[in-house]
Amino acid sequence: MAHPAGKAKDVLKIRRNKRIEAISGYAGIAMVIFIVFLLGGGVYDVIVGPAAVLQTSSGSYTSISPYAGEQTINESIVSMFLAGFAIAGLFLVYKSAQVLYDKSKANISLMIGLSLAMVGTAGAYVLLLLKG
């Protein structure tokens, strides 16, 4: 017969493991948000503090800076969203490979993930093309 004190220790270990899993999940989400912030040019935005729109030589307004070394806040926000789409798409593709019991759910997840990854990558490419 097992000792009751041993059961209490096992319950504490299980609770501690659940807490560690929860904390590691939040840490993973925080890392992804930080990576998206870095990829979108968030450090540049914090240091330089660029404008949201720029006036061109013809007098019209644009939210995309024509110079490769400069970036507007709007460009940063768009590039952060696009990087987030690409990362979320890759995560969905990864998760779809782990679904064994429901093939249709895995296929839908795979298609959505590939679509998001392609939208994020193609959008970033178009943004670079628009910069000139």
TAZIZI-V573553 format. One record per residue. RES is the residue in one letter. NEAR is the number of other ideal C-beta (glycine too) atoms within 12 Angstrom. Layout:
res->RES near->NEAR
res->RES near->NEAR
This chain:
res->M near->5
res->A near->9
res->H near->9
res->P near->10
res->A near->10
res->G near->12
res->K near->13
res->A near->13
res->K near->14
res->D near->15
res->V near->14
res->L near->14
res->K near->14
res->I near->14
res->R near->14
res->R near->14
res->N near->14
res->K near->14
res->R near->14
res->I near->14
res->E near->14
res->A near->14
res->I near->14
res->S near->14
res->G near->14
res->Y near->14
res->A near->14
res->G near->16
res->I near->18
res->A near->14
res->M near->15
res->V near->22
res->I near->20
res->F near->19
res->I near->19
res->V near->27
res->F near->24
res->L near->20
res->L near->26
res->G near->34
res->G near->30
res->G near->25
res->V near->16
res->Y near->23
res->D near->24
res->V near->14
res->I near->10
res->V near->17
res->G near->14
res->P near->25
res->A near->20
res->A near->20
res->V near->16
res->L near->23
res->Q near->15
res->T near->14
res->S near->9
res->S near->9
res->G near->8
res->S near->10
res->Y near->16
res->T near->23
res->S near->25
res->I near->30
res->S near->29
res->P near->19
res->Y near->15
res->A near->14
res->G near->12
res->E near->21
res->Q near->33
res->T near->31
res->I near->26
res->N near->25
res->E near->36
res->S near->33
res->I near->24
res->V near->28
res->S near->36
res->M near->33
res->F near->24
res->L near->31
res->A near->33
res->G near->29
res->F near->30
res->A near->32
res->I near->33
res->A near->27
res->G near->29
res->L near->27
res->F near->25
res->L near->28
res->V near->26
res->Y near->18
res->K near->19
res->S near->26
res->A near->16
res->Q near->15
res->V near->19
res->L near->10
res->Y near->8
res->D near->12
res->K near->12
res->S near->12
res->K near->17
res->A near->21
res->N near->17
res->I near->18
res->S near->26
res->L near->25
res->M near->18
res->I near->23
res->G near->28
res->L near->26
res->S near->22
res->L near->28
res->A near->28
res->M near->21
res->V near->23
res->G near->32
res->T near->22
res->A near->19
res->G near->27
res->A near->29
res->Y near->16
res->V near->18
res->L near->31
res->L near->18
res->L near->12
res->L near->20
res->K near->22
res->G near->13
